[in-house]
Amino acid sequence: NDLTRAQTSVRTLQAKSLQEEIVAMDAAQCKQSTIDNRSVPVCAFYWDVREVTNALKIEVIAALQLRLPPYFQGDND
């Protein structure tokens, strides 16, 4: 579901370049954007990609039954 949402989100951005979207966005509205509040398309895309990467980090580690290094929480990933 997260990947499908990110793919749909990026399709809406393809009308303009990413740089044009960033320049045209309202920074205040972007700060208020969440995965559910999708008022700024480029910010919604950020949250979609974030959800995909978080799922990959958590689910891949769990599926492979790997142990995270003790410093992983502080590495600003």
Helices and strands as residue ranges (DSSP letters): H 2-13, H 18-24, H 27-32, H 41-63, G 72-74
